Amino acid sequence: MPSWILPIASLAFVAAVADAALSDVRALRIPNRDVVILLAAFAAFALARPLPFNVALHHLAAALLLFGLGAILFALKVWGGGDVKLLAAVGLWTGFSGLPALLLITALAGGAVALAVLAGRRGKAVPYGIAIAAAALSWWWRTLAPLT
């Protein structure tokens, strides 16, 4: 595989996560295109690296676990569907090893975003994509930025 695929996939991760956060702030909506970009970029990254098949399956399992947990939050009307898809797509990248930090930073940033919404925009939904993006970019900075 060409060596340029890894940095392009890494930058696609950053662009998709940033666009998801901005879209969520503007319209309380996370575009499906961002999730598709994250999935496609991970596939390219996994093939170019290359990730062993069992490692790729563990990454997929982490994404499915997050999707399942997110579906519960969606059913409880805590999160929107875009939040669920975005977190699962980011979890595909982080795998199980990155989940503790991803979830901790998402929770802390989510609390800060919720407080800001309560202070400034009463009655509005919380754009939780900002918190997911903060955690995702933190993971990227610690894990992928050195490769880019």
JOJOBEL-V339887 format. One record per residue. N is the residue number from 1. RES is the residue in three letters. PHI is phi in whole degrees, 0 to 359 (NA if undefined). PSI is psi in whole degrees, 0 to 359 (NA if undefined). BURIAL is b if it has 9 or more other C-alpha atoms within 8 Angstrom, else e. Layout:
BEGIN
n:N res:RES phi:PHI psi:PSI burial:BURIAL
n:N res:RES phi:PHI psi:PSI burial:BURIAL
END
This chain:
BEGIN
n:1 res:MET phi:NA psi:143 burial:e
n:2 res:PRO phi:297 psi:146 burial:e
n:3 res:SER phi:289 psi:342 burial:e
n:4 res:TRP phi:283 psi:348 burial:e
n:5 res:ILE phi:293 psi:319 burial:b
n:6 res:LEU phi:300 psi:309 burial:b
n:7 res:PRO phi:293 psi:328 burial:b
n:8 res:ILE phi:293 psi:316 burial:e
n:9 res:ALA phi:297 psi:320 burial:b
n:10 res:SER phi:297 psi:315 burial:b
n:11 res:LEU phi:291 psi:328 burial:b
n:12 res:ALA phi:297 psi:323 burial:b
n:13 res:PHE phi:302 psi:309 burial:b
n:14 res:VAL phi:299 psi:314 burial:b
n:15 res:ALA phi:297 psi:317 burial:e
n:16 res:ALA phi:293 psi:318 burial:b
n:17 res:VAL phi:294 psi:317 burial:b
n:18 res:ALA phi:296 psi:317 burial:b
n:19 res:ASP phi:296 psi:321 burial:b
n:20 res:ALA phi:298 psi:316 burial:b
n:21 res:ALA phi:296 psi:314 burial:b
n:22 res:LEU phi:297 psi:319 burial:b
n:23 res:SER phi:296 psi:321 burial:b
n:24 res:ASP phi:293 psi:322 burial:b
n:25 res:VAL phi:294 psi:315 burial:b
n:26 res:ARG phi:291 psi:315 burial:e
n:27 res:ALA phi:229 psi:7 burial:e
n:28 res:LEU phi:52 psi:44 burial:b
n:29 res:ARG phi:213 psi:133 burial:b
n:30 res:ILE phi:252 psi:116 burial:b
n:31 res:PRO phi:295 psi:142 burial:b
n:32 res:ASN phi:300 psi:330 burial:e
n:33 res:ARG phi:301 psi:325 burial:e
n:34 res:ASP phi:293 psi:320 burial:b
n:35 res:VAL phi:294 psi:317 burial:b
n:36 res:VAL phi:297 psi:319 burial:e
n:37 res:ILE phi:298 psi:316 burial:b
n:38 res:LEU phi:298 psi:317 burial:b
n:39 res:LEU phi:294 psi:314 burial:b
n:40 res:ALA phi:294 psi:319 burial:e
n:41 res:ALA phi:295 psi:323 burial:b
n:42 res:PHE phi:294 psi:318 burial:b
n:43 res:ALA phi:301 psi:315 burial:e
n:44 res:ALA phi:296 psi:317 burial:b
n:45 res:PHE phi:298 psi:314 burial:b
n:46 res:ALA phi:296 psi:323 burial:b
n:47 res:LEU phi:285 psi:323 burial:b
n:48 res:ALA phi:283 psi:332 burial:b
n:49 res:ARG phi:293 psi:314 burial:e
n:50 res:PRO phi:274 psi:148 burial:e
n:51 res:LEU phi:274 psi:134 burial:b
n:52 res:PRO phi:300 psi:151 burial:e
n:53 res:PHE phi:303 psi:317 burial:e
n:54 res:ASN phi:294 psi:327 burial:e
n:55 res:VAL phi:291 psi:317 burial:e
n:56 res:ALA phi:299 psi:321 burial:b
n:57 res:LEU phi:295 psi:324 burial:e
n:58 res:HIS phi:294 psi:322 burial:b
n:59 res:HIS phi:296 psi:318 burial:b
n:60 res:LEU phi:297 psi:319 burial:b
n:61 res:ALA phi:297 psi:321 burial:b
n:62 res:ALA phi:298 psi:317 burial:b
n:63 res:ALA phi:296 psi:318 burial:b
n:64 res:LEU phi:293 psi:323 burial:b
n:65 res:LEU phi:298 psi:313 burial:b
n:66 res:LEU phi:296 psi:322 burial:b
n:67 res:PHE phi:296 psi:318 burial:b
n:68 res:GLY phi:297 psi:315 burial:e
n:69 res:LEU phi:295 psi:320 burial:e
n:70 res:GLY phi:296 psi:324 burial:b
n:71 res:ALA phi:297 psi:325 burial:b
n:72 res:ILE phi:295 psi:315 burial:e
n:73 res:LEU phi:297 psi:325 burial:b
n:74 res:PHE phi:294 psi:315 burial:b
n:75 res:ALA phi:297 psi:328 burial:e
n:76 res:LEU phi:277 psi:1 burial:e
n:77 res:LYS phi:63 psi:30 burial:e
n:78 res:VAL phi:273 psi:321 burial:e
n:79 res:TRP phi:239 psi:159 burial:b
n:80 res:GLY phi:270 psi:167 burial:e
n:81 res:GLY phi:297 psi:325 burial:e
n:82 res:GLY phi:295 psi:322 burial:b
n:83 res:ASP phi:299 psi:317 burial:b
n:84 res:VAL phi:298 psi:311 burial:b
n:85 res:LYS phi:295 psi:320 burial:b
n:86 res:LEU phi:296 psi:313 burial:b
n:87 res:LEU phi:297 psi:319 burial:b
n:88 res:ALA phi:296 psi:318 burial:b
n:89 res:ALA phi:294 psi:322 burial:b
n:90 res:VAL phi:292 psi:321 burial:b
n:91 res:GLY phi:298 psi:331 burial:b
n:92 res:LEU phi:300 psi:319 burial:b
n:93 res:TRP phi:290 psi:315 burial:e
n:94 res:THR phi:284 psi:329 burial:b
n:95 res:GLY phi:67 psi:184 burial:b
n:96 res:PHE phi:295 psi:327 burial:b
n:97 res:SER phi:295 psi:331 burial:e
n:98 res:GLY phi:267 psi:354 burial:b
n:99 res:LEU phi:296 psi:316 burial:b
n:100 res:PRO phi:304 psi:311 burial:e
n:101 res:ALA phi:293 psi:320 burial:b
n:102 res:LEU phi:301 psi:313 burial:b
n:103 res:LEU phi:289 psi:322 burial:b
n:104 res:LEU phi:295 psi:312 burial:e
n:105 res:ILE phi:292 psi:323 burial:b
n:106 res:THR phi:299 psi:316 burial:b
n:107 res:ALA phi:295 psi:315 burial:b
n:108 res:LEU phi:295 psi:314 burial:b
n:109 res:ALA phi:294 psi:324 burial:b
n:110 res:GLY phi:297 psi:321 burial:b
n:111 res:GLY phi:297 psi:318 burial:e
n:112 res:ALA phi:295 psi:318 burial:e
n:113 res:VAL phi:295 psi:317 burial:b
n:114 res:ALA phi:298 psi:318 burial:b
n:115 res:LEU phi:296 psi:319 burial:e
n:116 res:ALA phi:296 psi:320 burial:b
n:117 res:VAL phi:294 psi:316 burial:b
n:118 res:LEU phi:298 psi:322 burial:b
n:119 res:ALA phi:287 psi:328 burial:e
n:120 res:GLY phi:246 psi:336 burial:e
n:121 res:ARG phi:220 psi:73 burial:e
n:122 res:ARG phi:301 psi:141 burial:e
n:123 res:GLY phi:84 psi:358 burial:e
n:124 res:LYS phi:264 psi:156 burial:e
n:125 res:ALA phi:288 psi:159 burial:e
n:126 res:VAL phi:270 psi:124 burial:e
n:127 res:PRO phi:282 psi:81 burial:b
n:128 res:TYR phi:292 psi:346 burial:b
n:129 res:GLY phi:301 psi:332 burial:b
n:130 res:ILE phi:297 psi:316 burial:b
n:131 res:ALA phi:293 psi:318 burial:b
n:132 res:ILE phi:296 psi:319 burial:b
n:133 res:ALA phi:295 psi:319 burial:b
n:134 res:ALA phi:299 psi:316 burial:b
n:135 res:ALA phi:293 psi:319 burial:b
n:136 res:ALA phi:296 psi:316 burial:b
n:137 res:LEU phi:290 psi:328 burial:b
n:138 res:SER phi:296 psi:315 burial:e
n:139 res:TRP phi:298 psi:315 burial:b
n:140 res:TRP phi:302 psi:314 burial:b
n:141 res:TRP phi:299 psi:320 burial:b
n:142 res:ARG phi:282 psi:334 burial:e
n:143 res:THR phi:248 psi:311 burial:e
n:144 res:LEU phi:259 psi:333 burial:b
n:145 res:ALA phi:305 psi:320 burial:b
n:146 res:PRO phi:298 psi:338 burial:e
n:147 res:LEU phi:276 psi:343 burial:e
n:148 res:THR phi:274 psi:NA burial:e
END
